[in-house]
């Protein structure tokens, strides 16, 4: 069994719908057919597939809870190790971001990009202080 197939089988229906919405287009033809097959196997119809709108009744309950993705309400995450640099300097530092496996959203990255990529002198000093050693 492929890694994609085992991952798809682990997803809840809600996660599968969000996975389809956010990531389907990035896959090759064979992988898309596996995703389509899993959707058919679960009997999800087109109306259910179009209701990916974050399942609002759950979103309000889980808002602010770090265990769930705020965009798709999945609890499946991985840690992305990325190299950041300051735009007008050669200073580079490693940053770990928590990224959702279902929709690839990272709340941490959104906040960090704004503070680390600042062009001001204050932003430069802040980046130097906060970088990993």
C-alpha positions as CSV (number, residue, x, y, z in Angstrom):
1,X,0.0,0.0,0.0
2,X,1.3,3.5,-0.9
3,X,2.0,6.2,1.7
4,X,-0.7,8.3,0.0
5,X,-3.3,5.6,0.2
6,X,-2.6,4.9,3.9
7,X,-2.7,8.6,4.6
8,X,-6.1,8.9,2.8
9,X,-7.5,6.1,4.8
10,X,-6.5,7.8,8.1
11,X,-8.4,11.0,7.2
12,X,-11.9,11.6,8.5
13,X,-14.6,12.6,5.9
14,X,-14.2,16.2,6.9
15,X,-10.4,16.1,6.5
16,X,-10.7,14.3,3.1
17,X,-13.0,17.0,1.8
18,X,-10.6,19.7,2.9
19,X,-7.6,17.7,1.5
20,X,-9.4,17.5,-1.8
21,X,-10.2,21.2,-1.8
22,X,-6.8,22.5,-0.7
23,X,-4.3,20.0,-2.3
24,X,-5.9,18.0,-5.1
25,X,-4.5,20.1,-7.9
26,X,-0.8,19.6,-6.8
27,X,-0.9,15.8,-7.4
28,X,-0.1,13.9,-10.5
29,X,-2.7,11.9,-12.5
30,X,-2.2,8.6,-10.7
31,X,-2.4,10.1,-7.2
32,X,-5.5,12.1,-8.2
33,X,-7.1,8.8,-9.2
34,X,-6.3,7.4,-5.7
35,X,-7.9,10.4,-4.1
36,X,-10.9,10.1,-6.3
37,X,-11.2,6.4,-5.5
38,X,-11.1,7.1,-1.8
39,X,-13.9,9.7,-2.2
40,X,-16.0,7.2,-4.2
41,X,-15.3,4.5,-1.6
42,X,-16.7,6.7,1.2
43,X,-19.7,7.7,-0.9
44,X,-19.1,11.4,-0.7
45,X,-21.2,13.2,-3.2
46,X,-20.6,16.5,-5.0
47,X,-22.7,18.5,-2.6
48,X,-20.7,17.2,0.4
49,X,-17.5,17.9,-1.6
50,X,-18.6,21.5,-2.1
51,X,-19.3,22.1,1.6
52,X,-15.6,22.4,2.5
53,X,-16.3,25.7,4.3
54,X,-14.5,24.7,7.5
55,X,-17.6,23.2,9.1
56,X,-18.4,26.4,11.0
57,X,-20.1,24.8,14.0
58,X,-16.8,23.1,14.9
59,X,-14.7,26.0,14.0
60,X,-16.2,28.2,16.6
61,X,-15.8,25.5,19.3
62,X,-12.1,24.9,18.4
63,X,-11.1,28.4,17.7
64,X,-7.8,29.2,19.4
65,X,-7.1,25.6,20.2
66,X,-3.5,24.8,19.1
67,X,-4.3,21.1,18.6
68,X,-6.4,21.8,15.5
69,X,-5.7,23.7,12.3
70,X,-7.7,26.9,12.2
71,X,-8.3,26.6,8.5
72,X,-9.5,22.9,8.1
73,X,-9.8,21.7,11.7
74,X,-7.5,18.8,11.3
75,X,-5.2,17.6,14.1
76,X,-2.6,16.1,11.7
77,X,0.6,18.2,11.7
78,X,4.2,17.9,10.8
79,X,7.2,20.1,11.6
80,X,8.7,22.0,8.7
81,X,12.4,23.0,9.1
82,X,13.1,26.0,7.0
83,X,16.0,28.4,6.5
84,X,15.1,32.0,6.8
85,X,17.2,35.0,5.9
86,X,17.0,38.7,6.4
87,X,16.5,40.5,3.1
88,X,19.3,43.1,3.3
89,X,21.8,41.0,5.2
90,X,23.5,37.6,4.9
91,X,22.2,36.5,8.3
92,X,20.4,33.1,8.0
93,X,18.7,31.1,10.7
94,X,16.7,27.9,11.0
95,X,13.0,28.1,11.9
96,X,10.6,25.3,12.7
97,X,7.0,25.7,11.6
98,X,4.1,23.5,12.5
99,X,2.3,22.8,9.3
100,X,-1.1,21.1,8.7
101,X,-0.8,17.9,6.6
102,X,-4.3,18.3,5.2
103,X,-4.3,21.9,3.9
104,X,-0.6,22.9,4.4
105,X,-1.5,25.9,6.5
106,X,0.9,27.2,9.1
107,X,-0.4,29.9,11.5
108,X,3.2,30.2,12.9
109,X,4.6,31.0,9.5
110,X,2.1,33.7,8.8
111,X,3.1,35.5,12.0
112,X,6.8,34.9,11.6
113,X,7.0,36.1,8.0
114,X,5.7,39.5,9.0
115,X,8.1,40.0,11.9
116,X,11.3,38.4,10.4
117,X,11.0,39.9,6.9
118,X,10.7,43.4,8.2
119,X,13.0,45.9,6.4
120,X,13.3,48.2,9.4
121,X,16.4,48.3,11.6
122,X,14.2,47.1,14.5
123,X,13.1,44.1,12.5
124,X,16.8,43.3,11.7
125,X,17.8,43.5,15.4
126,X,14.7,41.4,16.4
127,X,15.7,38.7,13.9
128,X,19.2,38.6,15.1
129,X,18.0,38.2,18.7
130,X,15.4,35.6,17.9
131,X,17.4,33.4,15.6
132,X,18.3,29.8,16.5
133,X,21.8,29.1,17.4
